[in-house]
Amino acid sequence: MCVIIARAPNVEIDPEKIESACIVNNDGYGFTVINDGKFDTYKNVAPNKAAELIKRLEDAKDQMVMVHLRFRTDGDISLENCHPFTVTTKNDHGIDIQLMHNGVISDFSGGKDEYSDTYRFNELILKPLLSRSLKTLEDPTKWASDPTISMIVHKYAGAGNVFTIYDTEGNSLVTNKVRGVEHKGWWASNAYSFNSYHRTPAKQTSSGGVYAGPPYSGYNAYKDDNDYWNEKDNTPPYKDNKPPFDVNRQKTIPKLEDKRNQKALEKAKAAQKESARTVGSMVASATDTAKYVVPAIIPPESRPTFLELTRLNSLSDLAFMEYEDLEDMVTQHPEVTTILLMDLIFALYQQPARAVQQSKESSAQPKYQGVG
């Protein structure tokens, strides 16, 4: 997914953070300077160049700046799909408003063809909503506090999408802001974009041999992305400046300092080594599983199981998944997620019920004593 950066005037962002964000989100960027009641917007199609973005930030150091770096999950890599998107204009509606988005709006997803989910959401929902609402407001600058606008935007945002909607007068509406991270004078919509290893492909051994993985193969993060860069000296906050896991692997290994937990650490490492693949690279094609998704809970013998689809040895391997892995599975592989839920529900409720029924049937059978 993408990252949104809001930077206040006269605030410097560590260049290494910008370099990392460009590596993690390399499918184009948008840059808006808010100055003297107007937007000055620039968009760049991929690949993103950190040096160019750093220079733009420096040139606009005295102004409020909004930045969006894109990682494509939906739609073409194109200028049309680069953020920000124009929602309303001063000439037509009395005020300039823009939209930046971090996440996946599944209701508006159209795959990797042409327009992105954010483009569609803006055209079909946000533009009409704001255009009509502004006509009813005596003061157009009060749009951000309008309860109807806020309710509708938050409904589409759900628990995972970060919408940053802002105008030239300093008003803004931000959903799920707590999912982001606050820095000194600037805010970002997520922390993982500042870990350059986040989308690093990894070679992993599975039952089929060595798997190279796709360009994006899951969440490869430090134990705490919020601490990835030390604000004082800009160095990774770990002993010898090394992260607490092998950077060629996909998942985070828990950093257990207590010697009493040494066995748990060894067990975690062993499980990590045996884990086949992260969700981003597990499934070759989710379309193969769509036909199994029906309202009823189909027993495992009548369909592929989650373990068969992902080639994992055990569901316990999922204990090492990070939040972003789960989010990507839900948004990018909903059919596989549905089958996982079927497996879990069957294991929790229907399988025990079967065992009880079989036990009753067995006890109801007449018992014959042997003769001799």
C-alpha positions, 0 to 999 in steps of 0.5 A: 500500500501507499504512504501519505506524509503531511509536513508542517513549514520549517520542518526537515524530514530525514533524507534516509526516511524519504529514500526508504519510502521511495523504495517501498512505494515506487509507483509514482508520487504526488506533491502539493504545496499549500501556500497563500490559499492555493494548491501548487501540485506536482505529480510524477509517474514511477519510478520515484526518485528520492533525490528529486523528492528531497529537493522539492521538500527543501524548495518548499521548506517554508510551506505546508506540504502534502506528499503521497508515494504510491504502491500500486494495488489497483489500477495502472501505474499512471499519472491519472492514478497518482495522488492527490485527486482533485475533489472540488475547486474554488472556481466551481465550488468556492473552495479547493479540496484534495484527497490522498488515500492509503489502503484498499477500497474493495468496493471500488477495486477494478484490478490492475486495469486502467483506473485505481480504486481511489480514482473511482471512489473520488469520481463516484462518491467523494466528488458528488458528495462534496459538490452537493454538500458545499451548496448547502453550507453557508460557509464552505470552509466548514465542510470538514465538520459537517456530520453527514460528510464525516459519517459517509467518509468514515463508513467507506474508510472502515477500519483500515483505510486512511483518507486525508481530505484537506483544503487550502484554508487549513481544514482537513478530515482524516480517517483512521489517523491513529494507524499513522505515526507522529513525528516532530512536525510531520505525520505519516499514514503508516510506519512500514514505509520507512523500513526499506526491507518491507517489500524485499523479495526472499528465496524460501524453501518449500515443498516445491523447492526454492521460491523466489517470490513476486515483486511484493512478497509480504511484510518484512518489518523490524520488531517495531517500525515506529522505532526503525529510525532513532529520532536523535541519531538516525541509526537503527535502535538495535545492538550493532545496528542490526535488526533482530532477524535475518533480513533475507527472511519474510517474518519478524522473529520475536526479540526475547531478551529474557533468558528464561524465554530462550527456548521459546526463541529457539522454537520461534526461529525453528518455526520461522525457518520451516514456514513456507511463504507469506500470504502475499506469495502463497496463492498463485491465483485466487480465482481458482478458489472462487467457486468454493466460496458459498454461504454454507460452511463446506466441510474440508473433504469437499474443497481445498483447505487453506493449508493445501492452497498455501502449502503451509505445514500448519496453521500455527505458522500464521502466528508469525504473521504481522498485521500488514500480512493479514490486511493484504490477505483480506484485501488481495485474496478475499476468497482464500481468507474466506476458506481460512475462516471456513477451516477455523469455524469447522475446526471450532464448531462443526468438527467437535459436533461431528465427534459428539454425533459419532460418539452417540451413534456408536453408543447406540449400537447394541453390544454383543458379548463374545461366546466360547 
